[in-house]
Amino acid sequence: MALDDVTDRLERIASAFEAAKVDFALVGGQAVALWVATKDPAAVRTTKDVDLLLRRADLPRARAAAASAGFDYFEVMRPAVLSHPPIQSAPPCVDSGRCARGTCRQPRPASMSVN
């Protein structure tokens, strides 16, 4: 089941980051789903990816931790992306002040996407 795959990815990357003492925040659709579950469990909708926010200075340790959990690292049009399994297209706006598609009006914090 797709939801089980997403949950597994979240648990694996969170465990790897916690073991490596890499601070991170869950953001995006999964963060919203967890919050909605506290208000109205029947209204929960999920996404197929897991978005994590972390400090750019932690990227080397995050990459090593992610690799130990079976995730690949690559950059597409500059944004940093961790993927398992590899994705085929660039995610939108995930790098500090830069937009992957050139359509953003607001600066974005550095983040990593775990698919």
HUURTA-V303760 format. One record per pair of residues at least 24 apart in sequence whose C-alpha atoms are under 10 Angstrom apart, sorted by sequence separation. I is the first residue (numbers start at 1). J is the second residue. D is the distance in Angstrom with one decimal. If there is no record, write none. Layout:
i:I j:J d:D
i:I j:J d:D
This chain:
i:6 j:30 d:9.0
i:26 j:50 d:7.6
i:27 j:51 d:5.4
i:28 j:52 d:7.9
i:56 j:80 d:9.8
i:76 j:100 d:8.1
i:77 j:101 d:8.5
i:26 j:51 d:6.1
i:27 j:52 d:5.6
i:28 j:53 d:9.4
i:25 j:51 d:8.5
i:26 j:52 d:4.7
i:27 j:53 d:6.6
i:25 j:52 d:5.5
i:26 j:53 d:6.4
i:87 j:114 d:9.6
i:24 j:52 d:6.3
i:25 j:53 d:5.0
i:26 j:54 d:9.2
i:86 j:114 d:9.6
i:87 j:115 d:7.2
i:23 j:52 d:10.0
i:24 j:53 d:5.5
i:25 j:54 d:6.6
i:82 j:111 d:10.0
i:83 j:112 d:9.2
i:85 j:114 d:9.2
i:86 j:115 d:7.7
i:23 j:53 d:8.7
i:24 j:54 d:4.7
i:25 j:55 d:9.8
i:51 j:81 d:9.7
i:52 j:82 d:9.8
i:80 j:110 d:8.2
i:81 j:111 d:8.2
i:82 j:112 d:6.3
i:83 j:113 d:7.1
i:84 j:114 d:6.9
i:85 j:115 d:7.0
i:23 j:54 d:6.4
i:24 j:55 d:7.6
i:51 j:82 d:9.7
i:79 j:110 d:8.2
i:80 j:111 d:7.1
i:81 j:112 d:5.1
i:82 j:113 d:5.7
i:83 j:114 d:5.1
i:84 j:115 d:5.6
i:22 j:54 d:7.9
i:23 j:55 d:7.6
i:50 j:82 d:10.0
i:79 j:111 d:8.1
i:80 j:112 d:5.7
i:81 j:113 d:5.2
i:82 j:114 d:5.0
i:83 j:115 d:4.9
i:22 j:55 d:8.7
i:50 j:83 d:9.7
i:79 j:112 d:7.9
i:80 j:113 d:7.6
i:81 j:114 d:6.9
i:82 j:115 d:7.2
i:24 j:58 d:9.3
i:49 j:83 d:9.2
i:79 j:113 d:9.3
i:81 j:115 d:8.7
i:22 j:57 d:10.0
i:23 j:58 d:7.9
i:49 j:84 d:9.8
i:22 j:58 d:6.5
i:13 j:50 d:9.4
i:21 j:58 d:9.4
i:22 j:59 d:8.7
i:14 j:52 d:9.2
i:22 j:60 d:9.9
i:24 j:62 d:9.4
i:10 j:49 d:8.8
i:13 j:52 d:9.4
i:22 j:61 d:6.9
i:23 j:62 d:9.0
i:56 j:95 d:9.6
i:73 j:112 d:9.5
i:6 j:46 d:8.9
i:9 j:49 d:8.6
i:10 j:50 d:6.4
i:21 j:61 d:8.6
i:22 j:62 d:6.3
i:56 j:96 d:9.1
i:73 j:113 d:9.9
i:6 j:47 d:8.0
i:7 j:48 d:9.5
i:9 j:50 d:7.6
i:10 j:51 d:9.0
i:20 j:61 d:7.0
i:21 j:62 d:9.0
i:53 j:94 d:9.2
i:73 j:114 d:9.6
i:6 j:48 d:6.1
i:7 j:49 d:9.5
i:10 j:52 d:9.3
i:20 j:62 d:7.6
i:72 j:114 d:9.3
i:3 j:46 d:7.5
i:5 j:48 d:8.4
i:6 j:49 d:6.4
i:7 j:50 d:8.8
i:22 j:65 d:8.4
i:51 j:94 d:9.6
i:71 j:114 d:8.1
i:2 j:46 d:9.7
i:3 j:47 d:8.2
i:5 j:49 d:9.4
i:6 j:50 d:7.0
i:17 j:61 d:8.4
i:18 j:62 d:9.8
i:20 j:64 d:8.6
i:21 j:65 d:9.3
i:71 j:115 d:9.1
i:2 j:47 d:9.2
i:3 j:48 d:7.4
i:17 j:62 d:6.4
i:20 j:65 d:6.2
i:2 j:48 d:7.2
i:3 j:49 d:9.8
i:16 j:62 d:8.4
i:17 j:63 d:9.3
i:19 j:65 d:8.0
i:20 j:66 d:9.5
i:17 j:64 d:9.3
i:18 j:65 d:9.0
i:16 j:64 d:9.1
i:17 j:65 d:5.9
i:66 j:114 d:9.4
i:13 j:62 d:9.3
i:16 j:65 d:5.3
i:17 j:66 d:7.3
i:63 j:112 d:9.9
i:15 j:65 d:9.1
i:16 j:66 d:6.3
i:62 j:112 d:9.4
i:14 j:65 d:9.6
i:15 j:66 d:9.5
i:16 j:67 d:8.9
i:17 j:68 d:10.0
i:59 j:110 d:9.9
i:13 j:65 d:7.9
i:14 j:66 d:9.1
i:16 j:68 d:7.3
i:17 j:69 d:9.4
i:59 j:111 d:9.5
i:13 j:66 d:6.2
i:16 j:69 d:6.3
i:56 j:109 d:9.4
i:59 j:112 d:9.1
i:12 j:66 d:8.5
i:13 j:67 d:9.5
i:15 j:69 d:8.6
i:16 j:70 d:9.9
i:55 j:109 d:8.9
i:56 j:110 d:6.5
i:13 j:68 d:9.4
i:14 j:69 d:9.7
i:54 j:109 d:8.8
i:55 j:110 d:7.0
i:56 j:111 d:7.9
i:12 j:68 d:9.7
i:13 j:69 d:6.6
i:53 j:109 d:7.7
i:54 j:110 d:6.9
i:55 j:111 d:7.7
i:56 j:112 d:9.7
i:12 j:69 d:6.3
i:13 j:70 d:9.0
i:53 j:110 d:6.7
i:54 j:111 d:5.7
i:55 j:112 d:9.7
i:12 j:70 d:8.7
i:13 j:71 d:8.2
i:52 j:110 d:9.5
i:53 j:111 d:4.3
i:54 j:112 d:7.2
i:12 j:71 d:9.4
i:52 j:111 d:6.0
i:53 j:112 d:6.1
i:9 j:69 d:9.2
i:51 j:111 d:7.6
i:52 j:112 d:5.5
i:53 j:113 d:8.2
i:9 j:70 d:9.8
i:51 j:112 d:6.4
i:52 j:113 d:5.9
i:9 j:71 d:9.2
i:50 j:112 d:9.0
i:51 j:113 d:4.5
i:52 j:114 d:7.2
i:50 j:113 d:6.1
i:51 j:114 d:5.8
i:49 j:113 d:7.4
i:50 j:114 d:5.0
i:51 j:115 d:7.9
i:49 j:114 d:6.1
i:50 j:115 d:5.8
i:48 j:114 d:9.6
i:49 j:115 d:4.4
i:48 j:115 d:7.0
i:47 j:115 d:9.8
i:13 j:82 d:9.7
i:9 j:83 d:9.6
i:9 j:84 d:7.9
i:27 j:111 d:9.3
i:28 j:113 d:9.6
i:25 j:111 d:9.3
i:27 j:113 d:9.6
i:24 j:111 d:9.2
i:24 j:112 d:9.7
i:13 j:114 d:8.0
i:10 j:114 d:8.0
i:9 j:114 d:7.6
i:10 j:115 d:9.1
i:9 j:115 d:7.6
i:6 j:114 d:9.3
i:6 j:115 d:7.8
i:5 j:115 d:9.6
